[in-house]
Amino acid sequence: MTQTSGPDALPALTRADLRRFQRRRRAAIAALALLSLIPILGAAPLAPRASAVGALIHLAGLGCVALGVFIRVWAALHVGGRKQRELVTSGPYALVRNPLYVGTLFAAFGIGLAFGSLVIAGLLALLAFLVFDWIVKLEERRLRDEFGAQTFDAYLAQTNRWLPALKRLPPEGRMETDAGVVTRTMAQALMFFLAFAAAHALDGLRLAGVLKPLFFLP
């Protein structure tokens, strides 16, 4: 691993380093998903889905998942084959620096709502955010090394890491769609909707008396 110039500079990250950290990120997300099964399977929902409150929570969850999938697909279609060659600053990347991760946070929150708990929704989104925030800081080090501090810092100065700047319309720029990126993104979108369907199945098991709630989470 090479060293960047300057007494306070951090070690530069190679693409191999970043791939290793990305594998750790995926492992961490998988572990968190498994741990989340404890409150998901054991908690009673905030309100029965047949009630007005339960139906509203369910629809809000579906809306969050749909929004998250839309953001991810938009970002994937936009960045496509340009990801490894240039710093993409148009389209969704003009609104926020990490639209793929932002989309996942919306979807994670929506899945939690689908299971009928505001607490579970918040925990899923928070834990995912902590993992993503860690990997984003590493990715930004790599991007600064790859595209130059002046170019990258200018992008940072006008684009937030997590909060979209909705007050301005993003320049669309051009798209270079990559089939592999699109396929992976669509497969991930399917997983989000499958998780939403699993919430339906879990609710049916509770109604049938097969699964008894052990505690209550609002």
N, C-alpha and C positions, 0 to 999 in steps of 0.2 A: 504494500500500500504506500503510495507516494505521499509527500508532505506538501501542503500549500505554503506559500510565502507568508512572512509576517510572524511576529513572536506569539500572537494569540490565535493563529489560524488552527482550525481543526484538521485532522488528517483527511485527505481526499478519499472519496468513496469510488471504487470501481463498479462497473455494472455487475460483476460477479458478487461483490459485497452486497449490492442492493438486491440481487436475486435471492441471496441467502436470507437477508432480513425480510423479504417478502414471503418466503417460505415460513419464517417464524410468525409473521403476521397472520398468515392463513391458519397455521396451527393454533395460534392464540384465539382466533375467531371460532374455530371448531371446538376448542375446549370450552369457551364461554357459552356456545350454543348447547353443549351437553350439560353444563352446570345449570343453565336456565331451565332445563327440563324439571328440576326439583320444584321451583315455585309454579311453573306452568301446570304440572300434573297434580300438584297438591293443593293449589289455591282455588277457592270458590270465586267466581266472577263477581264483578262489582254489581251487576244487575243481570237477570235472565235475558237472553237474547230476544225472547218473545215480547218483552216489555218495551215501552217507548225509549227508555234510557239505554237499555241493552242494544236495541236496534240502532240508535244514534251512535253509540260507541263503535258498533260493528261497521257502520257506513263510514265513519271517520277513519277507522283503520284501513278499510278498503281504499279510501281516497289517498291516504298517506302512502300505501304500497304502490298504487297506480302512479302517483306523482314521483316517487322514488325511482320506479322503473323507467318512466318517461325521461327523467333527468339523466339516468345512466345510459339509456339508448341514444339520446341526443349527443351526449359527450363522446360515446364510443364511435358513433357515426362521424362525428366531427374530427376527432383526433386521428382515428384510423391508422394509416400507414405513415403518418408524419411524426409519430410519437418519438421515435429514436433519432430523427434527423433534425428537428427544429423545435424551438420553444413556441408552443401553440398558445396564442393570446386572444383569439377571436372566438365567436360563438359562445358557448357556455363558459369557456375559460376566460372570457372578458368579464363575466359576472362574478366568478369565484374561482380560486386557483385549483380547487379539488372537487369538481362537480361529480365525478364518479363516486367519491366517498360521501359527499353530501346526499346524493341519491340513495345510497345504502343506509344512511342514518334515518332518512324519512321512511324507508321500507322497514327497517328494524322497529321503529316506533309504531308503525302501522300494524306489524305482526303482533306486537305486544297488546295493542288495542283489540285485535281480533280475538285474543284469548281473554278479553273482558277485564283487563286490569290496567289502570293508569300507572301503578307502581311498576309492573312488569314492563310496560312500554317504555317508561323512563329509564329503567335499569338496562334494558337491551340497548337503547340508544346511547346511554352514557358509557357503558362498557365498550361498545363499538367505537365511540368517539375517542376514548383513551387509547385504544390500540391504533386507530388511524392517525391520531395526533402524533404518536411516537414515530410511525413510519413516514409520515409527511415531512417531518423535520429532517429525516435522513434523505428523503427524496429531494428536498430542496437544496441540501448540501451538494448532492450529485448534479442537479441542474445548474447550480451556480458554477461548479467546476467545468461543466461541459459547455455551457453557452456564454460564460463570462460574467463576472460580477456586475459590470455596468449594465448589461442587457437585462440580467435577471433581477437586479435590484430595482430597476426602473419599472419592471412588471409588478414587483412586490409593492411598490409605492402606490400603485393605482388600483390594485386588485386584492381584496381580502382573502385570507386563507380559508375561512369558514362561512362568513356571513355574506350572502350574495348582495351585490350592489344593484338593487332593482330599480333605482331611479334613472338609469340610463339603459338604452337599448344596446345590445352587444353587436359589434360588427360581425357579420356572418363569416367573412373570409371564404376560403375554399375548403372542400372536403376531399380527402383521399381515403375512401373506405377500404378497410382491410377485412377480408372475409373471416380470418381467424378471430380478430377482435370482435366482430359482429356476432359470430357464432358463440363465443364465450359469454358475451353480454346477454344474448338471448337465453342461453342456458341458465345463467344466474337469475335472470328475470323469472324464468319458469320455477326456479327453486323458491323464490319469494312467494309466488302465487300458490305453490304446493304447501308452503308453511301456513298460508292463509286457509287453505282447504283443510289442513290438519286441525286447525282451530275449530272448524265445523264438526269434524269427526269427534274431537274431544268433547265438544258440547253435547253431541248425540249420546256419547257414552255416559255422561253425567245424567242426562235426562232419563236414560234407560236404567239408571241405578248401578251400572257396572263399575263406575269410578266414583268413589266418595271423596269429596273435598276434605282436606285435613285442617285447613286454616283459611283465613280470609285476608285478601289483599285488595284494597280499594282500587 
